[in-house]
Amino acid sequence: MRQLLIPEARAKLLNGELLKQLSKRLACRIELKDKNEIVIDGDAYAEYMSYSVLEAFGRGFDINTAFKLLSEDCFFKSVNLKELFKNEKQIKRMKARVIGEKGKTKKYIEAVSGAEISLYGNTISGIGTLDQLNVAYSAINILLEGGTHKKAYRVMEKARKELAYKL
């Protein structure tokens, strides 16, 4: 049995019908206890996969995107900005840098890398293949370190070209 806490706002979206669908698709029993505690019960692999899907859902991904984690070549990565920055003002500024004006930076990172990105609460999370996540986070890390958008785009595009060359 595994337990997971997700934000209450995301837990409210897990109504009874969705929980039944999740339990059936993930081949384990999933219950919502209290306001935001999820209890997962099944065999070890089903629990692990369910935990990954629900963790991604809790970090702001829609359920269909979170289901991509059931694929063997798809992974989830999350960075907690509270661990990197001292105050809420810095966190807000860094999230704004990754989102960009009218969401342009986030969309560009997703388009070039192929990964899907979610900014929710104090986290920046991604779903994709290892290569896609590496390309996306090459740009995100530069932005979080205070680098320019131009540099982040260049590094990301170079990483993508190198990856395409290897294939």
Secondary structure as the mmCIF struct_conf table of DSSP 4:
data_model
#
loop_
_struct_conf.conf_type_id
_struct_conf.id
_struct_conf.beg_label_comp_id
_struct_conf.beg_label_asym_id
_struct_conf.beg_label_seq_id
_struct_conf.end_label_comp_id
_struct_conf.end_label_asym_id
_struct_conf.end_label_seq_id
STRN STRN1 ARG A 2 LEU A 5
HELX_RH_AL_P HELX_RH_AL_P1 GLU A 8 ALA A 11
TURN_TY1_P TURN_TY1_P1 LYS A 12 LEU A 13
HELX_RH_AL_P HELX_RH_AL_P2 GLY A 16 LEU A 26
TURN_TY1_P TURN_TY1_P2 ALA A 27 ALA A 27
BEND BEND1 CYS A 28 CYS A 28
STRN STRN2 ARG A 29 LYS A 33
TURN_TY1_P TURN_TY1_P3 ASP A 34 ASN A 36
STRN STRN3 GLU A 37 ASP A 41
BEND BEND2 GLY A 42 GLY A 42
HELX_RH_AL_P HELX_RH_AL_P3 ALA A 44 GLY A 58
TURN_TY1_P TURN_TY1_P4 ARG A 59 GLY A 60
HELX_RH_AL_P HELX_RH_AL_P4 ILE A 63 ALA A 66
HELX_RH_3T_P HELX_RH_3T_P1 PHE A 67 LEU A 70
BEND BEND3 SER A 71 SER A 71
TURN_TY1_P TURN_TY1_P5 GLU A 72 ASP A 73
STRN STRN4 PHE A 75 ASN A 80
HELX_RH_3T_P HELX_RH_3T_P2 LEU A 81 GLU A 83
TURN_TY1_P TURN_TY1_P6 LEU A 84 LEU A 84
BEND BEND4 LYS A 86 ASN A 87
HELX_RH_AL_P HELX_RH_AL_P5 GLU A 88 ILE A 99
HELX_RH_3T_P HELX_RH_3T_P3 GLU A 101 GLY A 103
HELX_RH_AL_P HELX_RH_AL_P6 LYS A 104 SER A 113
STRN STRN5 GLU A 116 TYR A 120
TURN_TY1_P TURN_TY1_P7 GLY A 121 ASN A 122
STRN STRN6 THR A 123 GLY A 128
HELX_RH_AL_P HELX_RH_AL_P7 LEU A 130 LEU A 144
TURN_TY1_P TURN_TY1_P8 GLU A 145 GLY A 146
HELX_RH_AL_P HELX_RH_AL_P8 HIS A 149 LYS A 166
#
